[in-house]
């Protein structure tokens, strides 16, 4: 399965990125011993994901009886993904270290939780050996092909952009719930709930909440690539890269696996939020983003922070391209503070950059020009959230009269009266316009059931910007394009649907039809396998 260039230019993610490791292997005072300096360098190497350097350093101290050496060896195993061995080594080190080692017990607990949660996972390696996916047995197997395709594209794109091509396999772990994500990271369940954190890059792996845990899925492939970008940034810039630069570069790059510069876009929701709050002067400062956007007080502030740092990188890129951004990371890797690195690259003061950035947020070309927010924001709704109905996406239509008409249309559609249903949907569109994806998806379906596939394509495409995170819209668009014999376009639409929620069997049923029409027997077989998997067979 290969990623296609997108027909929807605005999918993005609300993931939360890297949290640099807070634990240290030594207590560093004003006068640092040679031993302490060794462990500081080892910690920096771990945070930069330079595991080869850590291995070499451990060889140099082979036989040393300092408990921190064994602890470092255990932490290396943790970063390598050998959790059982990491637990054993870290336990032994803490027991030998006595009172001096008790500070590391919380870290051991995290490693033990990771080992327990992943013990029964299925592990699959990509054909090129570059990526390893670990996931709970069952339906999450549907993620494999999509994951490897997107990551292969991202590997090449980031190799070009950042000059970094990891030599060791990139490990990706899928978790069944956001609560599990909290257990294997330094985040609390409160952090996850408050900012809707769904993914992390930490400990030399990507940790991803399964789209199955959310009622409507989420932009999980862009989120996956966003987290991979954090790993690339860590290798390019080292542990000194501040969180706002980390998040800005990752947000600016998360869609690069889809194509070139045309993919460096903010979704409509963030585009609107950035302009509105910048105009009000309600910014989230760089300092407030530290140590993680996941620690901000609510999801809107987290979304605003992502939009702000995207705009910061967009501004630098517009003047100096990736050459400038790579130079900035290189200077940070050499020990410069981020502000000084920016000043070197931009040949101006950091305060001048901040003024230009604030002006840019108001002057940049906007994708969404509406004075009111888009009708549908990305809904990060976990399945345990009883305040959101499992099937009641009509609640995403804000106008009450339009909602009543849509409910009437739904009733008529359920009674196999698609023409009458379409009449009611068009009445609703007269009230709120023809760009609401929930409404247009229903109208598209009604037209499809009348055999009006060409008209359905037109209706569905009218809602692509506001519907960039609404999977149902893309399923019906894929179906309509299939009926029109536009199979390559249909597959691109179905990719967009799968990039939000690949667990809907309708996506794979339409894919099977497209593959069959194009004479791709292997593609059809694989799509039918996914249908059977998701049906529970």
Secondary structure as the mmCIF struct_conf table of DSSP 4:
data_model
#
loop_
_struct_conf.conf_type_id
_struct_conf.id
_struct_conf.beg_label_comp_id
_struct_conf.beg_label_asym_id
_struct_conf.beg_label_seq_id
_struct_conf.end_label_comp_id
_struct_conf.end_label_asym_id
_struct_conf.end_label_seq_id
BEND BEND1 UNK A 7 UNK A 7
TURN_TY1_P TURN_TY1_P1 UNK A 9 UNK A 10
BEND BEND2 UNK A 25 UNK A 26
BEND BEND3 UNK A 30 UNK A 31
HELX_RH_AL_P HELX_RH_AL_P1 UNK A 34 UNK A 47
TURN_TY1_P TURN_TY1_P2 UNK A 48 UNK A 49
HELX_RH_AL_P HELX_RH_AL_P2 UNK A 51 UNK A 60
TURN_TY1_P TURN_TY1_P3 UNK A 61 UNK A 63
HELX_RH_AL_P HELX_RH_AL_P3 UNK A 67 UNK A 80
TURN_TY1_P TURN_TY1_P4 UNK A 81 UNK A 81
HELX_RH_AL_P HELX_RH_AL_P4 UNK A 83 UNK A 97
HELX_RH_3T_P HELX_RH_3T_P1 UNK A 98 UNK A 104
HELX_RH_AL_P HELX_RH_AL_P5 UNK A 105 UNK A 118
TURN_TY1_P TURN_TY1_P5 UNK A 119 UNK A 120
STRN STRN1 UNK A 122 UNK A 125
TURN_TY1_P TURN_TY1_P6 UNK A 127 UNK A 128
BEND BEND4 UNK A 129 UNK A 130
STRN STRN2 UNK A 131 UNK A 135
BEND BEND5 UNK A 137 UNK A 138
HELX_RH_3T_P HELX_RH_3T_P2 UNK A 139 UNK A 142
HELX_RH_AL_P HELX_RH_AL_P6 UNK A 143 UNK A 162
BEND BEND6 UNK A 163 UNK A 163
BEND BEND7 UNK A 167 UNK A 168
HELX_LH_PP_P HELX_LH_PP_P1 UNK A 169 UNK A 169
STRN STRN3 UNK A 170 UNK A 175
BEND BEND8 UNK A 176 UNK A 177
HELX_RH_AL_P HELX_RH_AL_P7 UNK A 178 UNK A 183
TURN_TY1_P TURN_TY1_P7 UNK A 184 UNK A 184
BEND BEND9 UNK A 185 UNK A 186
HELX_RH_AL_P HELX_RH_AL_P8 UNK A 189 UNK A 195
TURN_TY1_P TURN_TY1_P8 UNK A 196 UNK A 196
STRN STRN4 UNK A 199 UNK A 202
TURN_TY1_P TURN_TY1_P9 UNK A 203 UNK A 204
STRN STRN5 UNK A 205 UNK A 209
HELX_RH_3T_P HELX_RH_3T_P3 UNK A 211 UNK A 213
STRN STRN6 UNK A 214 UNK A 214
TURN_TY1_P TURN_TY1_P10 UNK A 215 UNK A 216
HELX_RH_AL_P HELX_RH_AL_P9 UNK A 220 UNK A 237
HELX_RH_3T_P HELX_RH_3T_P4 UNK A 238 UNK A 240
HELX_RH_AL_P HELX_RH_AL_P10 UNK A 243 UNK A 253
TURN_TY1_P TURN_TY1_P11 UNK A 254 UNK A 255
HELX_RH_3T_P HELX_RH_3T_P5 UNK A 256 UNK A 258
BEND BEND10 UNK A 260 UNK A 260
HELX_RH_3T_P HELX_RH_3T_P6 UNK A 261 UNK A 263
HELX_RH_AL_P HELX_RH_AL_P11 UNK A 268 UNK A 280
TURN_TY1_P TURN_TY1_P12 UNK A 281 UNK A 281
HELX_LH_PP_P HELX_LH_PP_P2 UNK A 283 UNK A 285
HELX_RH_AL_P HELX_RH_AL_P12 UNK A 286 UNK A 289
BEND BEND11 UNK A 291 UNK A 291
HELX_RH_3T_P HELX_RH_3T_P7 UNK A 293 UNK A 295
BEND BEND12 UNK A 296 UNK A 298
HELX_RH_AL_P HELX_RH_AL_P13 UNK A 299 UNK A 333
TURN_TY1_P TURN_TY1_P13 UNK A 334 UNK A 335
HELX_RH_AL_P HELX_RH_AL_P14 UNK A 338 UNK A 346
TURN_TY1_P TURN_TY1_P14 UNK A 347 UNK A 347
BEND BEND13 UNK A 348 UNK A 348
HELX_RH_AL_P HELX_RH_AL_P15 UNK A 350 UNK A 363
BEND BEND14 UNK A 364 UNK A 364
HELX_LH_PP_P HELX_LH_PP_P3 UNK A 365 UNK A 366
BEND BEND15 UNK A 367 UNK A 367
BEND BEND16 UNK A 371 UNK A 372
BEND BEND17 UNK A 375 UNK A 375
STRN STRN7 UNK A 382 UNK A 382
TURN_TY1_P TURN_TY1_P15 UNK A 383 UNK A 384
TURN_TY1_P TURN_TY1_P16 UNK A 386 UNK A 387
BEND BEND18 UNK A 388 UNK A 388
BEND BEND19 UNK A 390 UNK A 391
HELX_RH_3T_P HELX_RH_3T_P8 UNK A 393 UNK A 396
HELX_RH_AL_P HELX_RH_AL_P16 UNK A 400 UNK A 414
TURN_TY1_P TURN_TY1_P17 UNK A 415 UNK A 416
HELX_RH_AL_P HELX_RH_AL_P17 UNK A 418 UNK A 432
TURN_TY1_P TURN_TY1_P18 UNK A 434 UNK A 435
HELX_RH_AL_P HELX_RH_AL_P18 UNK A 437 UNK A 449
TURN_TY1_P TURN_TY1_P19 UNK A 450 UNK A 451
HELX_RH_AL_P HELX_RH_AL_P19 UNK A 453 UNK A 461
TURN_TY1_P TURN_TY1_P20 UNK A 462 UNK A 469
HELX_RH_AL_P HELX_RH_AL_P20 UNK A 471 UNK A 483
TURN_TY1_P TURN_TY1_P21 UNK A 484 UNK A 485
HELX_RH_AL_P HELX_RH_AL_P21 UNK A 487 UNK A 501
TURN_TY1_P TURN_TY1_P22 UNK A 502 UNK A 503
HELX_RH_AL_P HELX_RH_AL_P22 UNK A 505 UNK A 517
TURN_TY1_P TURN_TY1_P23 UNK A 518 UNK A 519
HELX_RH_AL_P HELX_RH_AL_P23 UNK A 521 UNK A 535
TURN_TY1_P TURN_TY1_P24 UNK A 536 UNK A 536
#
